[in-house]
Amino acid sequence: MAKAMKTIRESLNYQPQCAEYFAANQALFNRVVAFYFEVLQAHEGVLDLTTKEALTALETLTHATEKNPSPILPLTEIAQGIPAMFRRAAINAALGSARSFSSSLKKWRTRKEKAQTKQGRKGAKKKAFRERPPVPPRRWNKSVPLYAGMWKERSGSSILLKVWTGTCWSWVKVRTLSRALPAGFEVGSPSLVRKGRQWWLHTPIEKTFTSPPKIAEQLTTAETRICAVDLNLDEHLAVCTVQSVEGTILATRFIGRGREIAGFRKKQLGRIARNRSQTGIIAENEQDNADLWRKIRTVDSQVAHLVSARIVQFATEQEAAILVFEHLGNLKPEKGTYSRRGNTKRAFWMKGRIFTYAKYKAWNQGIITSRVNPRNTSSECHRCHAPVIRYNAGQAVEGYTPGAPLVLCPECQMRGHSDRNASLVIGQRLIERYAESFKEKPHTAVRRAGRVEQSTGVVLSQEAQSRGRPSPDHARHGDGNGPGTAQGSRRRMGTAPPSIPPQLRLFNE
C-alpha cells in the first residue's frame, strides 16, 4: 500500500483581537517546546525510546497526576492548566528537534574522530579540524499543531479553535477562506501558521491506495502508456505526448503562455534594475524592491502549479501510468542585460518547480515519475534517430536553429513540431533504458567460423560478411508511429535536404 499526502492551506478571517490571541498562543507553545527540549538534553536516554514511550517518560518527568503528585521538572513553572493535547503537541515537536540535533552532533563527532585519526603525508604538518560543532536552537518559532480536542465544529466555512489568549484558554470561531476538503482523504491535525501579518490554517490530508508497480514491471506489458514532457522557455512551456510501449503515438497537448510569462518577468526585472541604478546603494541584509520581487515569485509559483496540474490532468485523462521528464540540472543563463540573464535564470528555476510539483501530484493519482538524459533530445528524429534540421517558418530548410519551432528529418522525411519531436524522443529513451535488461544475452560467436568446409553445406550469412548493420533492423522498422532505426547512410547537417513537398504538415503521423 502507498500513501498520498498533501496540505490544504486556508486563509483565516477573524476579528482584530484574535491575531493577538494567536500570537500569545504560539509564544506559549514555543516556551513549552523549549522547556521539553531542555528536559531531553538533561535526560538523553529518553531519545533512545520509541515516540510513544518517550511521550510517557516526559509526562512522568513533568506532569503532576494522582499517582505522580511531585514530578522532577514540573511544567507548572511555565504555565498553569495547559491542556493535555497542547502539551503532547509540544512534546512531539521537542522530540523531533532533539533527535535532529543529536543526530547532527553524532555525525560531527564522527567526522572529528576520523580527522584526528587520519594520518597525513610523511613530513607534512597535520591539518587541524576546524569545523564547529552544531549548537542547540537559540530561538523557537514553531507553528502550533491543533490535536483533537483543540478544535471542533469544522465546516466548509468556519472552525472553532481553542487558544491561549494571554490570560485564559478560550474557544475562538474563525472563518476559513478556501476550497473544501476533498473526499476520500483522511484529515489530520491542522496547524496555525503565521505568514506575515496573516494567520493561516494548514491541514494535512492523507489517502491510502494500492502502490503502482515499478517502471521495469510496467514496461513489460504492451498496454502501458507513457506521458513524456518536454519543458521549454518559449511559447509552449510544456509539450506532452502519450505513447504506448510499442511506440504508437496516442495524443499530444501543448501548454502555452510562455512568452507572456517571460515578458511579465522581464518587465519586473527591468524595473528593479532601473530602481537600483537610481539609488546606487543596496542595503546589507535587507531586500530591495520587495514588492517587485514578491510579484515575480508569486507568478512563477502560480504558473508552475498550473502547468504541473495540467500535465498530470492530461496524463490521467489518457490513462498514462508513467510520467517522464528530462533531467535538467546544469542549465546556465545566457549572457546579456541584467533583466535578460535574470529572466532566463528564473525560467530555469520554474522548470525545476514544474517537475517537483508534477511529481507529487502524479503520485497522488498513482502515476510514477522518472527522468532521462536530455542529451540531443531536440536534435534527434523520433522515427529513425538521425540528426534533424530545425528551422523557422519562411526560413531556408537547412542547418539547425536553436529554439525554432519546425523540424525536418533528411533521412525519413519526418516533419513536425520540434518540441513534440523532442517529447517523443524523451519517452523512447525511457523505453530503451529498461529494454536493455529484457534483451536476451547474445550467443558467443563461433571461433574460426570462416573456415567451415563447403562440403558441410553451411554457408556464411550475408550479415556476417557485411560491415554494415544487420538486415533484421530494416525488417523491424515498423510504421511511421513506431520507434525505428536509421536506414541507409545519414546526411550531415548543413547539406542540402531532399525535395520538400509543397505543403508543410506539422503532424504527419
Summary of the structure (lengths in Angstrom):
residues: 509
radius of gyration: 31.5
end to end distance: 39.8
largest distance: 108.1
contacts: 1373
relative contact order: 0.09
helix: 39%
strand: 19%
